[in-house]
């Protein structure tokens, strides 16, 4: 195997191992760590409650992305609701935060590829990291914004009924 192919094979292995390690670490985070928004995951005004992502066609393509939520035992799929009650919606919102943390952390490794890659391949790894994780981040933030809106409406109904 020539040197370029060997380097690309190493890069692919590093991405696979790193993605698995980060995914497992996030899976092991206590629910309390994803129960609330953090500085990183909090909604931004420019997102307009997730509506900004609709301009990117997120509703059309989000189902095409993989959901690795159930890769590890006890994991939670984010594909569909397991219930429509407020607790189930909150749980799903937590899982979108967990997934968002993964998709921010995985590309953070990209600059380290400069340690063994030539500059052009390092740049390719950074571009790959952004392109592979940005759609996942968009979907998590979009879905969570929708969940938060529904939870808010449910809570206001509970107050009126009670």
N, C-alpha and C positions, 0 to 999 in steps of 0.2 A: 504494500500500500504506500503510495507516495505521501510526502509530508503534508500536502494540502488536504488530502482526504483524511489523513490521520487526525489533523487538527480539527476538521469539521466533525469527525466522529467523536472526538473528545468533547467538543462544544455541545453536541447533541446529548451525550451522556451527562455532562454537567447540568444542562437544563433539566433533564429528566430527574436526576437525583435531587437537585435543588427544589424543583417543583413539588416533589414528593415529600421532602423534609418540611418545607414550609406548609404544605397542605396538612400534614400530620400534626405539626406544632399548632396550627390554627384549630384543628379538630379537637385538640386536647385543652384549648383555652377554656377556662370556666365560663359558664353562661353569663356570670356577672360582668365579665370583661367586655361582652358584646351587647349587654342589655341596654346600654345607653350610647348615644352618639359621642364620638370623641372629636378632637380637633380635626382629625383626618377625615372622618366619615360624616361629619355634620353636613346638613344640606346648605348649599350656597344660594344666595339670592338669585344669581344669574341662571340657576337651574330651573327657576320658576316652578317649584314643586314637581320636578321631573318632566314638565311639559316641553322644555327645551330639547330633550332627547327625542321627542316625537318627530321633530324636524329632521332628525337623522334616520327616520324610518325604523326605529327600534322595534316597534310592534311587529313589523314584517320579518325581521331577521333574528330576533332574540331566540326563537325556538331552535335555530340552527346551531347554537352554541352548545358545547357539552356541559353537563352538570355533574361535577365530581363530588357532590355533597354526600353521596352514599358509598364512596370508595372505601372508607374506613368504617369498621363496625360501629353502629350507633349513630352514624351520620344522618343528616337530614337533606332530602332532595328539595331543591328550590323550584322544581318544574311545575308543581301544582299544589294547591292548598290542601292541607290535611283536615281542615275544618274552617268554618266561617266565623267562629266565635272570636272574641277579642284576644283571648290567650293564644289561640292558634296563629292569629295574624301577628301578634307580638313575637312569637317564636320564629316565624318566618322572617320577620324584620331583623331579628338577631342573626339569623343565618346569612342574610344578605350582608350584614356588617362583617361577619366572619369571612365570607368569600371576598369581600372588598379588601380586607386586610391582606389576604393571600395575594390578590392581584396587584396590590401596591408593593408588597414585599418581594415577589419573584423578580420583577424587572430591576429592583435595586441592585442586584448582583451584576448586571450587565457591564458596568465599567471595569469590573475585575477581569473580564476577558482580555483586557489589554496586557495582562501579565504573560500570556502565552500566544496571543494572536497578533498578526500584523495589523496595522492601523485600519486598513479597509475592512478586514474581517471583524475587527472590534466594532467598527461603525455598523456593520451589518448585524451584529449581535444586539446592539442597542436598538436599532430600528426594529428588529424582530421582537424584542422584548416589549416595545411600545405597541406595535401592531397586534401582537398576540394577546396582550392584556387589556388594552383600551376598550375593546368591545365588551369584555366581561365586566369591567368597571362601570361602563355605561349602563349595562343591563341591571347590575346590582343597585346602582343609585336610582335608576328609573323605577324599578320594582319597589324599592323601599319607600320612595316618595309616594307612590300609589298606595302602599300599605298604610303609611302614616295618615294619609287623607282618610282612608276607610276607617281606621282605628279612631280617628278624631270624630268622624260622623257617628260611629257606634257609641262612643263615650257620651256624646251630646244627647243621643237618644236615650241612653241609660239614665242620665240626669233628669230628663223630661219625664220619663216613665216612673222613676223612683220617687 
